[in-house]
Amino acid sequence: MTARTHTGARSVPTPSAGVDTRLPWWALALPVLAFVALFLLITGPGEAHATAGDPGVGGFLERLRQTLPL
């Protein structure tokens, strides 16, 4: 019986070139959908008394367009 040495030549496993590391579509879509839903709940009028001309989602989209540097 032989003892293994710590300095022995051991090969480190390397990932093969054919490994697919992309995420499935839902791994990105579900967190984005949850964020948008919660953000709309937060920015929505809720129990606040809205004026008759409240733009709703259109106002949200306009504020989003103004904040994004397009």
CHARMM internal coordinates of N, CA and C (Angstrom, degrees):
IC EDIT
DIST 1 N 1 CA 1.4310
DIST 1 CA 1 C 1.5187
ANGL 1 N 1 CA 1 C 108.78
DIST 1 C 2 N 1.3232
ANGL 1 CA 1 C 2 N 115.83
DIHE 1 N 1 CA 1 C 2 N 131.70
DIST 2 N 2 CA 1.4574
ANGL 1 C 2 N 2 CA 119.42
DIHE 1 CA 1 C 2 N 2 CA -179.11
DIST 2 CA 2 C 1.5146
ANGL 2 N 2 CA 2 C 109.70
DIHE 1 C 2 N 2 CA 2 C -112.10
DIST 2 C 3 N 1.3023
ANGL 2 CA 2 C 3 N 115.10
DIHE 2 N 2 CA 2 C 3 N 148.11
DIST 3 N 3 CA 1.4617
ANGL 2 C 3 N 3 CA 120.86
DIHE 2 CA 2 C 3 N 3 CA 178.59
DIST 3 CA 3 C 1.5251
ANGL 3 N 3 CA 3 C 109.55
DIHE 2 C 3 N 3 CA 3 C -91.24
DIST 3 C 4 N 1.3087
ANGL 3 CA 3 C 4 N 116.08
DIHE 3 N 3 CA 3 C 4 N 142.28
DIST 4 N 4 CA 1.4656
ANGL 3 C 4 N 4 CA 120.04
DIHE 3 CA 3 C 4 N 4 CA 176.89
DIST 4 CA 4 C 1.5165
ANGL 4 N 4 CA 4 C 109.32
DIHE 3 C 4 N 4 CA 4 C -80.63
DIST 4 C 5 N 1.2863
ANGL 4 CA 4 C 5 N 115.22
DIHE 4 N 4 CA 4 C 5 N 142.25
DIST 5 N 5 CA 1.4668
ANGL 4 C 5 N 5 CA 119.35
DIHE 4 CA 4 C 5 N 5 CA 176.35
DIST 5 CA 5 C 1.5182
ANGL 5 N 5 CA 5 C 109.09
DIHE 4 C 5 N 5 CA 5 C -99.72
DIST 5 C 6 N 1.3021
ANGL 5 CA 5 C 6 N 116.02
DIHE 5 N 5 CA 5 C 6 N 153.89
DIST 6 N 6 CA 1.4623
ANGL 5 C 6 N 6 CA 121.07
DIHE 5 CA 5 C 6 N 6 CA 179.19
DIST 6 CA 6 C 1.5189
ANGL 6 N 6 CA 6 C 112.08
DIHE 5 C 6 N 6 CA 6 C -76.26
DIST 6 C 7 N 1.2789
ANGL 6 CA 6 C 7 N 117.33
DIHE 6 N 6 CA 6 C 7 N -15.47
DIST 7 N 7 CA 1.4567
ANGL 6 C 7 N 7 CA 120.34
DIHE 6 CA 6 C 7 N 7 CA -179.51
DIST 7 CA 7 C 1.5172
ANGL 7 N 7 CA 7 C 112.44
DIHE 6 C 7 N 7 CA 7 C -98.72
DIST 7 C 8 N 1.3031
ANGL 7 CA 7 C 8 N 116.57
DIHE 7 N 7 CA 7 C 8 N 7.56
DIST 8 N 8 CA 1.4612
ANGL 7 C 8 N 8 CA 120.31
DIHE 7 CA 7 C 8 N 8 CA -179.81
DIST 8 CA 8 C 1.5267
ANGL 8 N 8 CA 8 C 110.86
DIHE 7 C 8 N 8 CA 8 C -63.72
DIST 8 C 9 N 1.2796
ANGL 8 CA 8 C 9 N 116.80
DIHE 8 N 8 CA 8 C 9 N 150.31
DIST 9 N 9 CA 1.4620
ANGL 8 C 9 N 9 CA 121.81
DIHE 8 CA 8 C 9 N 9 CA -178.62
DIST 9 CA 9 C 1.5285
ANGL 9 N 9 CA 9 C 108.92
DIHE 8 C 9 N 9 CA 9 C -75.19
DIST 9 C 10 N 1.2906
ANGL 9 CA 9 C 10 N 115.96
DIHE 9 N 9 CA 9 C 10 N 105.84
DIST 10 N 10 CA 1.4527
ANGL 9 C 10 N 10 CA 121.77
DIHE 9 CA 9 C 10 N 10 CA 177.26
DIST 10 CA 10 C 1.5205
ANGL 10 N 10 CA 10 C 108.02
DIHE 9 C 10 N 10 CA 10 C -114.49
DIST 10 C 11 N 1.2611
ANGL 10 CA 10 C 11 N 116.55
DIHE 10 N 10 CA 10 C 11 N 135.73
DIST 11 N 11 CA 1.4645
ANGL 10 C 11 N 11 CA 118.86
DIHE 10 CA 10 C 11 N 11 CA 178.92
DIST 11 CA 11 C 1.5313
ANGL 11 N 11 CA 11 C 109.02
DIHE 10 C 11 N 11 CA 11 C -84.57
DIST 11 C 12 N 1.3028
ANGL 11 CA 11 C 12 N 114.96
DIHE 11 N 11 CA 11 C 12 N 136.61
DIST 12 N 12 CA 1.4633
ANGL 11 C 12 N 12 CA 121.34
DIHE 11 CA 11 C 12 N 12 CA 177.95
DIST 12 CA 12 C 1.5195
ANGL 12 N 12 CA 12 C 107.07
DIHE 11 C 12 N 12 CA 12 C -87.41
DIST 12 C 13 N 1.3261
ANGL 12 CA 12 C 13 N 117.39
DIHE 12 N 12 CA 12 C 13 N 127.69
DIST 13 N 13 CA 1.4648
ANGL 12 C 13 N 13 CA 118.74
DIHE 12 CA 12 C 13 N 13 CA -179.16
DIST 13 CA 13 C 1.5270
ANGL 13 N 13 CA 13 C 110.48
DIHE 12 C 13 N 13 CA 13 C -66.51
DIST 13 C 14 N 1.3019
ANGL 13 CA 13 C 14 N 115.26
DIHE 13 N 13 CA 13 C 14 N 130.74
DIST 14 N 14 CA 1.4641
ANGL 13 C 14 N 14 CA 120.91
DIHE 13 CA 13 C 14 N 14 CA 177.60
DIST 14 CA 14 C 1.5140
ANGL 14 N 14 CA 14 C 108.73
DIHE 13 C 14 N 14 CA 14 C -113.07
DIST 14 C 15 N 1.3360
ANGL 14 CA 14 C 15 N 116.65
DIHE 14 N 14 CA 14 C 15 N 144.99
DIST 15 N 15 CA 1.4670
ANGL 14 C 15 N 15 CA 118.37
DIHE 14 CA 14 C 15 N 15 CA -179.99
DIST 15 CA 15 C 1.5174
ANGL 15 N 15 CA 15 C 109.80
DIHE 14 C 15 N 15 CA 15 C -66.98
DIST 15 C 16 N 1.2979
ANGL 15 CA 15 C 16 N 115.39
DIHE 15 N 15 CA 15 C 16 N 140.08
DIST 16 N 16 CA 1.4594
ANGL 15 C 16 N 16 CA 119.16
DIHE 15 CA 15 C 16 N 16 CA 179.66
DIST 16 CA 16 C 1.5192
ANGL 16 N 16 CA 16 C 109.83
DIHE 15 C 16 N 16 CA 16 C -74.79
DIST 16 C 17 N 1.2902
ANGL 16 CA 16 C 17 N 116.40
DIHE 16 N 16 CA 16 C 17 N 158.59
DIST 17 N 17 CA 1.4596
ANGL 16 C 17 N 17 CA 121.70
DIHE 16 CA 16 C 17 N 17 CA -176.10
DIST 17 CA 17 C 1.5250
ANGL 17 N 17 CA 17 C 111.92
DIHE 16 C 17 N 17 CA 17 C -68.94
DIST 17 C 18 N 1.2953
ANGL 17 CA 17 C 18 N 119.19
DIHE 17 N 17 CA 17 C 18 N -19.17
DIST 18 N 18 CA 1.4530
ANGL 17 C 18 N 18 CA 121.91
DIHE 17 CA 17 C 18 N 18 CA -176.51
DIST 18 CA 18 C 1.5180
ANGL 18 N 18 CA 18 C 114.79
DIHE 17 C 18 N 18 CA 18 C -91.21
DIST 18 C 19 N 1.3206
ANGL 18 CA 18 C 19 N 119.08
DIHE 18 N 18 CA 18 C 19 N 7.61
DIST 19 N 19 CA 1.4588
ANGL 18 C 19 N 19 CA 121.78
DIHE 18 CA 18 C 19 N 19 CA -177.95
DIST 19 CA 19 C 1.5230
ANGL 19 N 19 CA 19 C 109.33
DIHE 18 C 19 N 19 CA 19 C -76.09
DIST 19 C 20 N 1.3177
ANGL 19 CA 19 C 20 N 117.27
DIHE 19 N 19 CA 19 C 20 N 129.31
DIST 20 N 20 CA 1.4570
ANGL 19 C 20 N 20 CA 122.93
DIHE 19 CA 19 C 20 N 20 CA -179.85
DIST 20 CA 20 C 1.5254
ANGL 20 N 20 CA 20 C 108.82
DIHE 19 C 20 N 20 CA 20 C -91.87
DIST 20 C 21 N 1.3207
ANGL 20 CA 20 C 21 N 117.58
DIHE 20 N 20 CA 20 C 21 N 113.13
DIST 21 N 21 CA 1.4632
ANGL 20 C 21 N 21 CA 121.10
DIHE 20 CA 20 C 21 N 21 CA -176.73
DIST 21 CA 21 C 1.5222
ANGL 21 N 21 CA 21 C 111.99
DIHE 20 C 21 N 21 CA 21 C -107.89
DIST 21 C 22 N 1.3243
ANGL 21 CA 21 C 22 N 118.30
DIHE 21 N 21 CA 21 C 22 N 11.76
DIST 22 N 22 CA 1.4607
ANGL 21 C 22 N 22 CA 120.49
DIHE 21 CA 21 C 22 N 22 CA 178.98
DIST 22 CA 22 C 1.5247
ANGL 22 N 22 CA 22 C 110.50
DIHE 21 C 22 N 22 CA 22 C -73.57
DIST 22 C 23 N 1.3226
ANGL 22 CA 22 C 23 N 115.89
DIHE 22 N 22 CA 22 C 23 N 148.83
DIST 23 N 23 CA 1.4573
ANGL 22 C 23 N 23 CA 121.44
DIHE 22 CA 22 C 23 N 23 CA 177.34
DIST 23 CA 23 C 1.5255
ANGL 23 N 23 CA 23 C 109.60
DIHE 22 C 23 N 23 CA 23 C -82.94
DIST 23 C 24 N 1.3179
ANGL 23 CA 23 C 24 N 117.06
DIHE 23 N 23 CA 23 C 24 N 150.03
DIST 24 N 24 CA 1.4631
ANGL 23 C 24 N 24 CA 118.33
DIHE 23 CA 23 C 24 N 24 CA 173.21
DIST 24 CA 24 C 1.5333
ANGL 24 N 24 CA 24 C 109.85
DIHE 23 C 24 N 24 CA 24 C -68.97
DIST 24 C 25 N 1.3154
ANGL 24 CA 24 C 25 N 117.84
DIHE 24 N 24 CA 24 C 25 N 160.39
DIST 25 N 25 CA 1.4653
ANGL 24 C 25 N 25 CA 121.64
DIHE 24 CA 24 C 25 N 25 CA -174.90
DIST 25 CA 25 C 1.5222
ANGL 25 N 25 CA 25 C 112.16
DIHE 24 C 25 N 25 CA 25 C -59.63
DIST 25 C 26 N 1.3163
ANGL 25 CA 25 C 26 N 117.96
DIHE 25 N 25 CA 25 C 26 N -35.34
DIST 26 N 26 CA 1.4536
ANGL 25 C 26 N 26 CA 120.53
DIHE 25 CA 25 C 26 N 26 CA -176.32
DIST 26 CA 26 C 1.5240
ANGL 26 N 26 CA 26 C 112.67
DIHE 25 C 26 N 26 CA 26 C -74.85
DIST 26 C 27 N 1.3318
ANGL 26 CA 26 C 27 N 117.72
DIHE 26 N 26 CA 26 C 27 N -19.13
DIST 27 N 27 CA 1.4640
ANGL 26 C 27 N 27 CA 120.24
DIHE 26 CA 26 C 27 N 27 CA 179.40
DIST 27 CA 27 C 1.5192
ANGL 27 N 27 CA 27 C 110.82
DIHE 26 C 27 N 27 CA 27 C -68.78
DIST 27 C 28 N 1.3021
ANGL 27 CA 27 C 28 N 118.15
DIHE 27 N 27 CA 27 C 28 N -22.73
DIST 28 N 28 CA 1.4632
ANGL 27 C 28 N 28 CA 122.17
DIHE 27 CA 27 C 28 N 28 CA 175.33
DIST 28 CA 28 C 1.5238
ANGL 28 N 28 CA 28 C 110.74
DIHE 27 C 28 N 28 CA 28 C -101.16
DIST 28 C 29 N 1.3242
ANGL 28 CA 28 C 29 N 117.59
DIHE 28 N 28 CA 28 C 29 N -36.36
DIST 29 N 29 CA 1.4619
ANGL 28 C 29 N 29 CA 121.54
DIHE 28 CA 28 C 29 N 29 CA -175.16
DIST 29 CA 29 C 1.5278
ANGL 29 N 29 CA 29 C 112.56
DIHE 28 C 29 N 29 CA 29 C -68.90
DIST 29 C 30 N 1.3186
ANGL 29 CA 29 C 30 N 117.96
DIHE 29 N 29 CA 29 C 30 N -41.32
DIST 30 N 30 CA 1.4660
ANGL 29 C 30 N 30 CA 119.30
DIHE 29 CA 29 C 30 N 30 CA -177.33
DIST 30 CA 30 C 1.5270
ANGL 30 N 30 CA 30 C 113.79
DIHE 29 C 30 N 30 CA 30 C -65.91
DIST 30 C 31 N 1.3365
ANGL 30 CA 30 C 31 N 120.43
DIHE 30 N 30 CA 30 C 31 N -45.92
DIST 31 N 31 CA 1.4611
ANGL 30 C 31 N 31 CA 118.35
DIHE 30 CA 30 C 31 N 31 CA 176.47
DIST 31 CA 31 C 1.5357
ANGL 31 N 31 CA 31 C 112.74
DIHE 30 C 31 N 31 CA 31 C -63.87
DIST 31 C 32 N 1.3256
ANGL 31 CA 31 C 32 N 117.39
DIHE 31 N 31 CA 31 C 32 N -35.95
DIST 32 N 32 CA 1.4642
ANGL 31 C 32 N 32 CA 120.34
DIHE 31 CA 31 C 32 N 32 CA 178.07
DIST 32 CA 32 C 1.5212
ANGL 32 N 32 CA 32 C 109.80
DIHE 31 C 32 N 32 CA 32 C -65.54
DIST 32 C 33 N 1.3241
ANGL 32 CA 32 C 33 N 117.43
DIHE 32 N 32 CA 32 C 33 N -44.01
DIST 33 N 33 CA 1.4571
ANGL 32 C 33 N 33 CA 121.42
DIHE 32 CA 32 C 33 N 33 CA 178.96
DIST 33 CA 33 C 1.5334
ANGL 33 N 33 CA 33 C 110.92
DIHE 32 C 33 N 33 CA 33 C -62.69
DIST 33 C 34 N 1.3154
ANGL 33 CA 33 C 34 N 117.51
DIHE 33 N 33 CA 33 C 34 N -42.13
DIST 34 N 34 CA 1.4640
ANGL 33 C 34 N 34 CA 120.87
DIHE 33 CA 33 C 34 N 34 CA 178.49
DIST 34 CA 34 C 1.5258
ANGL 34 N 34 CA 34 C 110.76
DIHE 33 C 34 N 34 CA 34 C -64.65
DIST 34 C 35 N 1.3318
ANGL 34 CA 34 C 35 N 117.16
DIHE 34 N 34 CA 34 C 35 N -41.70
DIST 35 N 35 CA 1.4625
ANGL 34 C 35 N 35 CA 120.14
DIHE 34 CA 34 C 35 N 35 CA 179.01
DIST 35 CA 35 C 1.5223
ANGL 35 N 35 CA 35 C 110.80
DIHE 34 C 35 N 35 CA 35 C -62.97
DIST 35 C 36 N 1.3243
ANGL 35 CA 35 C 36 N 117.11
DIHE 35 N 35 CA 35 C 36 N -45.21
DIST 36 N 36 CA 1.4655
ANGL 35 C 36 N 36 CA 120.54
DIHE 35 CA 35 C 36 N 36 CA -179.04
DIST 36 CA 36 C 1.5253
ANGL 36 N 36 CA 36 C 110.41
DIHE 35 C 36 N 36 CA 36 C -63.46
DIST 36 C 37 N 1.3317
ANGL 36 CA 36 C 37 N 117.36
DIHE 36 N 36 CA 36 C 37 N -42.66
DIST 37 N 37 CA 1.4620
ANGL 36 C 37 N 37 CA 120.61
DIHE 36 CA 36 C 37 N 37 CA -179.80
DIST 37 CA 37 C 1.5273
ANGL 37 N 37 CA 37 C 111.01
DIHE 36 C 37 N 37 CA 37 C -62.98
DIST 37 C 38 N 1.3264
ANGL 37 CA 37 C 38 N 116.92
DIHE 37 N 37 CA 37 C 38 N -45.15
DIST 38 N 38 CA 1.4654
ANGL 37 C 38 N 38 CA 119.37
DIHE 37 CA 37 C 38 N 38 CA 179.26
DIST 38 CA 38 C 1.5174
ANGL 38 N 38 CA 38 C 111.46
DIHE 37 C 38 N 38 CA 38 C -67.87
DIST 38 C 39 N 1.3234
ANGL 38 CA 38 C 39 N 117.31
DIHE 38 N 38 CA 38 C 39 N -37.29
DIST 39 N 39 CA 1.4648
ANGL 38 C 39 N 39 CA 120.34
DIHE 38 CA 38 C 39 N 39 CA 178.86
DIST 39 CA 39 C 1.5245
ANGL 39 N 39 CA 39 C 110.83
DIHE 38 C 39 N 39 CA 39 C -64.90
DIST 39 C 40 N 1.3367
ANGL 39 CA 39 C 40 N 117.05
DIHE 39 N 39 CA 39 C 40 N -39.61
DIST 40 N 40 CA 1.4615
ANGL 39 C 40 N 40 CA 119.81
DIHE 39 CA 39 C 40 N 40 CA 177.46
DIST 40 CA 40 C 1.5230
ANGL 40 N 40 CA 40 C 111.41
DIHE 39 C 40 N 40 CA 40 C -66.94
DIST 40 C 41 N 1.3316
ANGL 40 CA 40 C 41 N 117.39
DIHE 40 N 40 CA 40 C 41 N -34.62
DIST 41 N 41 CA 1.4650
ANGL 40 C 41 N 41 CA 119.36
DIHE 40 CA 40 C 41 N 41 CA 176.36
DIST 41 CA 41 C 1.5255
ANGL 41 N 41 CA 41 C 111.74
DIHE 40 C 41 N 41 CA 41 C -66.46
DIST 41 C 42 N 1.3272
ANGL 41 CA 41 C 42 N 115.69
DIHE 41 N 41 CA 41 C 42 N -37.95
DIST 42 N 42 CA 1.4683
ANGL 41 C 42 N 42 CA 119.74
DIHE 41 CA 41 C 42 N 42 CA -179.27
DIST 42 CA 42 C 1.5226
ANGL 42 N 42 CA 42 C 111.04
DIHE 41 C 42 N 42 CA 42 C -70.88
DIST 42 C 43 N 1.3243
ANGL 42 CA 42 C 43 N 117.07
DIHE 42 N 42 CA 42 C 43 N -43.40
DIST 43 N 43 CA 1.4580
ANGL 42 C 43 N 43 CA 120.20
DIHE 42 CA 42 C 43 N 43 CA -176.44
DIST 43 CA 43 C 1.5100
ANGL 43 N 43 CA 43 C 113.23
DIHE 42 C 43 N 43 CA 43 C -84.44
DIST 43 C 44 N 1.3280
ANGL 43 CA 43 C 44 N 117.84
DIHE 43 N 43 CA 43 C 44 N -9.80
DIST 44 N 44 CA 1.4588
ANGL 43 C 44 N 44 CA 121.38
DIHE 43 CA 43 C 44 N 44 CA 179.93
DIST 44 CA 44 C 1.5169
ANGL 44 N 44 CA 44 C 111.00
DIHE 43 C 44 N 44 CA 44 C -67.28
DIST 44 C 45 N 1.3204
ANGL 44 CA 44 C 45 N 116.49
DIHE 44 N 44 CA 44 C 45 N 162.56
DIST 45 N 45 CA 1.4630
ANGL 44 C 45 N 45 CA 119.98
DIHE 44 CA 44 C 45 N 45 CA -177.13
DIST 45 CA 45 C 1.5231
ANGL 45 N 45 CA 45 C 113.41
DIHE 44 C 45 N 45 CA 45 C -66.47
DIST 45 C 46 N 1.3279
ANGL 45 CA 45 C 46 N 118.47
DIHE 45 N 45 CA 45 C 46 N -25.88
DIST 46 N 46 CA 1.4644
ANGL 45 C 46 N 46 CA 121.35
DIHE 45 CA 45 C 46 N 46 CA 177.82
DIST 46 CA 46 C 1.5114
ANGL 46 N 46 CA 46 C 111.38
DIHE 45 C 46 N 46 CA 46 C 57.72
DIST 46 C 47 N 1.3203
ANGL 46 CA 46 C 47 N 116.25
DIHE 46 N 46 CA 46 C 47 N -124.72
DIST 47 N 47 CA 1.4610
ANGL 46 C 47 N 47 CA 120.79
DIHE 46 CA 46 C 47 N 47 CA 179.26
DIST 47 CA 47 C 1.5128
ANGL 47 N 47 CA 47 C 112.36
DIHE 46 C 47 N 47 CA 47 C -96.33
DIST 47 C 48 N 1.2960
ANGL 47 CA 47 C 48 N 117.74
DIHE 47 N 47 CA 47 C 48 N 3.80
DIST 48 N 48 CA 1.4620
ANGL 47 C 48 N 48 CA 120.47
DIHE 47 CA 47 C 48 N 48 CA 177.55
DIST 48 CA 48 C 1.5239
ANGL 48 N 48 CA 48 C 108.68
DIHE 47 C 48 N 48 CA 48 C -71.09
DIST 48 C 49 N 1.3095
ANGL 48 CA 48 C 49 N 115.65
DIHE 48 N 48 CA 48 C 49 N 148.85
DIST 49 N 49 CA 1.4613
ANGL 48 C 49 N 49 CA 120.64
DIHE 48 CA 48 C 49 N 49 CA 179.39
DIST 49 CA 49 C 1.5164
ANGL 49 N 49 CA 49 C 108.26
DIHE 48 C 49 N 49 CA 49 C -82.41
DIST 49 C 50 N 1.3144
ANGL 49 CA 49 C 50 N 115.17
DIHE 49 N 49 CA 49 C 50 N 110.16
DIST 50 N 50 CA 1.4599
ANGL 49 C 50 N 50 CA 120.56
DIHE 49 CA 49 C 50 N 50 CA -177.96
DIST 50 CA 50 C 1.5203
ANGL 50 N 50 CA 50 C 109.56
DIHE 49 C 50 N 50 CA 50 C -87.38
DIST 50 C 51 N 1.3117
ANGL 50 CA 50 C 51 N 115.43
DIHE 50 N 50 CA 50 C 51 N 152.12
DIST 51 N 51 CA 1.4572
ANGL 50 C 51 N 51 CA 119.76
DIHE 50 CA 50 C 51 N 51 CA 176.42
DIST 51 CA 51 C 1.5247
ANGL 51 N 51 CA 51 C 109.10
DIHE 50 C 51 N 51 CA 51 C -75.54
DIST 51 C 52 N 1.3043
ANGL 51 CA 51 C 52 N 116.34
DIHE 51 N 51 CA 51 C 52 N 167.04
DIST 52 N 52 CA 1.4576
ANGL 51 C 52 N 52 CA 120.86
DIHE 51 CA 51 C 52 N 52 CA -177.88
DIST 52 CA 52 C 1.5264
ANGL 52 N 52 CA 52 C 111.60
DIHE 51 C 52 N 52 CA 52 C -65.29
DIST 52 C 53 N 1.3229
ANGL 52 CA 52 C 53 N 117.90
DIHE 52 N 52 CA 52 C 53 N -27.50
DIST 53 N 53 CA 1.4574
ANGL 52 C 53 N 53 CA 120.69
DIHE 52 CA 52 C 53 N 53 CA -178.21
DIST 53 CA 53 C 1.5112
ANGL 53 N 53 CA 53 C 112.81
DIHE 52 C 53 N 53 CA 53 C -98.24
DIST 53 C 54 N 1.3260
ANGL 53 CA 53 C 54 N 117.86
DIHE 53 N 53 CA 53 C 54 N 30.20
DIST 54 N 54 CA 1.4664
ANGL 53 C 54 N 54 CA 121.83
DIHE 53 CA 53 C 54 N 54 CA -179.34
DIST 54 CA 54 C 1.5253
ANGL 54 N 54 CA 54 C 109.86
DIHE 53 C 54 N 54 CA 54 C -64.23
DIST 54 C 55 N 1.3465
ANGL 54 CA 54 C 55 N 118.15
DIHE 54 N 54 CA 54 C 55 N 122.91
DIST 55 N 55 CA 1.4602
ANGL 54 C 55 N 55 CA 120.10
DIHE 54 CA 54 C 55 N 55 CA -176.03
DIST 55 CA 55 C 1.5342
ANGL 55 N 55 CA 55 C 114.17
DIHE 54 C 55 N 55 CA 55 C -76.35
DIST 55 C 56 N 1.3350
ANGL 55 CA 55 C 56 N 119.74
DIHE 55 N 55 CA 55 C 56 N -16.81
DIST 56 N 56 CA 1.4595
ANGL 55 C 56 N 56 CA 122.16
DIHE 55 CA 55 C 56 N 56 CA 177.37
DIST 56 CA 56 C 1.5185
ANGL 56 N 56 CA 56 C 113.05
DIHE 55 C 56 N 56 CA 56 C 63.80
DIST 56 C 57 N 1.3284
ANGL 56 CA 56 C 57 N 116.28
DIHE 56 N 56 CA 56 C 57 N -126.59
DIST 57 N 57 CA 1.4566
ANGL 56 C 57 N 57 CA 121.76
DIHE 56 CA 56 C 57 N 57 CA -177.59
DIST 57 CA 57 C 1.5237
ANGL 57 N 57 CA 57 C 110.90
DIHE 56 C 57 N 57 CA 57 C -65.34
DIST 57 C 58 N 1.3350
ANGL 57 CA 57 C 58 N 116.81
DIHE 57 N 57 CA 57 C 58 N -33.78
DIST 58 N 58 CA 1.4669
ANGL 57 C 58 N 58 CA 120.18
DIHE 57 CA 57 C 58 N 58 CA 177.80
DIST 58 CA 58 C 1.5223
ANGL 58 N 58 CA 58 C 111.29
DIHE 57 C 58 N 58 CA 58 C -61.11
DIST 58 C 59 N 1.3132
ANGL 58 CA 58 C 59 N 117.07
DIHE 58 N 58 CA 58 C 59 N -38.50
DIST 59 N 59 CA 1.4649
ANGL 58 C 59 N 59 CA 120.64
DIHE 58 CA 58 C 59 N 59 CA 176.96
DIST 59 CA 59 C 1.5127
ANGL 59 N 59 CA 59 C 112.07
DIHE 58 C 59 N 59 CA 59 C -67.25
DIST 59 C 60 N 1.3251
ANGL 59 CA 59 C 60 N 115.66
DIHE 59 N 59 CA 59 C 60 N -38.28
DIST 60 N 60 CA 1.4639
ANGL 59 C 60 N 60 CA 119.94
DIHE 59 CA 59 C 60 N 60 CA 177.07
DIST 60 CA 60 C 1.5180
ANGL 60 N 60 CA 60 C 110.58
DIHE 59 C 60 N 60 CA 60 C -63.30
DIST 60 C 61 N 1.3326
ANGL 60 CA 60 C 61 N 116.20
DIHE 60 N 60 CA 60 C 61 N -45.99
DIST 61 N 61 CA 1.4616
ANGL 60 C 61 N 61 CA 119.51
DIHE 60 CA 60 C 61 N 61 CA -179.86
DIST 61 CA 61 C 1.5296
ANGL 61 N 61 CA 61 C 111.35
DIHE 60 C 61 N 61 CA 61 C -64.20
DIST 61 C 62 N 1.3079
ANGL 61 CA 61 C 62 N 116.89
DIHE 61 N 61 CA 61 C 62 N -36.38
DIST 62 N 62 CA 1.4651
ANGL 61 C 62 N 62 CA 119.99
DIHE 61 CA 61 C 62 N 62 CA 177.95
DIST 62 CA 62 C 1.5259
ANGL 62 N 62 CA 62 C 110.78
DIHE 61 C 62 N 62 CA 62 C -66.39
DIST 62 C 63 N 1.3374
ANGL 62 CA 62 C 63 N 117.73
DIHE 62 N 62 CA 62 C 63 N -42.63
DIST 63 N 63 CA 1.4774
ANGL 62 C 63 N 63 CA 120.21
DIHE 62 CA 62 C 63 N 63 CA 176.72
DIST 63 CA 63 C 1.5106
ANGL 63 N 63 CA 63 C 111.40
DIHE 62 C 63 N 63 CA 63 C -64.67
DIST 63 C 64 N 1.3275
ANGL 63 CA 63 C 64 N 116.83
DIHE 63 N 63 CA 63 C 64 N -37.72
DIST 64 N 64 CA 1.4554
ANGL 63 C 64 N 64 CA 120.83
DIHE 63 CA 63 C 64 N 64 CA 177.79
DIST 64 CA 64 C 1.5246
ANGL 64 N 64 CA 64 C 110.34
DIHE 63 C 64 N 64 CA 64 C -64.79
DIST 64 C 65 N 1.3417
ANGL 64 CA 64 C 65 N 117.39
DIHE 64 N 64 CA 64 C 65 N -41.97
DIST 65 N 65 CA 1.4530
ANGL 64 C 65 N 65 CA 121.40
DIHE 64 CA 64 C 65 N 65 CA 178.74
DIST 65 CA 65 C 1.5355
ANGL 65 N 65 CA 65 C 111.04
DIHE 64 C 65 N 65 CA 65 C -63.60
DIST 65 C 66 N 1.3094
ANGL 65 CA 65 C 66 N 117.36
DIHE 65 N 65 CA 65 C 66 N -36.66
DIST 66 N 66 CA 1.4638
ANGL 65 C 66 N 66 CA 120.98
DIHE 65 CA 65 C 66 N 66 CA -179.42
DIST 66 CA 66 C 1.5251
ANGL 66 N 66 CA 66 C 111.90
DIHE 65 C 66 N 66 CA 66 C -70.57
DIST 66 C 67 N 1.3181
ANGL 66 CA 66 C 67 N 117.12
DIHE 66 N 66 CA 66 C 67 N -31.97
DIST 67 N 67 CA 1.4662
ANGL 66 C 67 N 67 CA 119.60
DIHE 66 CA 66 C 67 N 67 CA -176.87
DIST 67 CA 67 C 1.5277
ANGL 67 N 67 CA 67 C 112.83
DIHE 66 C 67 N 67 CA 67 C -83.24
DIST 67 C 68 N 1.3366
ANGL 67 CA 67 C 68 N 116.88
DIHE 67 N 67 CA 67 C 68 N -25.67
DIST 68 N 68 CA 1.4635
ANGL 67 C 68 N 68 CA 119.84
DIHE 67 CA 67 C 68 N 68 CA -179.20
DIST 68 CA 68 C 1.5249
ANGL 68 N 68 CA 68 C 110.27
DIHE 67 C 68 N 68 CA 68 C -83.97
DIST 68 C 69 N 1.3352
ANGL 68 CA 68 C 69 N 117.18
DIHE 68 N 68 CA 68 C 69 N 130.70
DIST 69 N 69 CA 1.4639
ANGL 68 C 69 N 69 CA 119.32
DIHE 68 CA 68 C 69 N 69 CA -179.86
DIST 69 CA 69 C 1.5321
ANGL 69 N 69 CA 69 C 111.23
DIHE 68 C 69 N 69 CA 69 C -79.82
DIST 69 C 70 N 1.3121
ANGL 69 CA 69 C 70 N 116.69
DIHE 69 N 69 CA 69 C 70 N 83.27
DIST 70 N 70 CA 1.4709
ANGL 69 C 70 N 70 CA 119.89
DIHE 69 CA 69 C 70 N 70 CA -178.99
DIST 70 CA 70 C 1.4927
ANGL 70 N 70 CA 70 C 111.24
DIHE 69 C 70 N 70 CA 70 C -97.74
END
COOR INIT
IC SEED 1 N 1 CA 1 C
IC BUILD
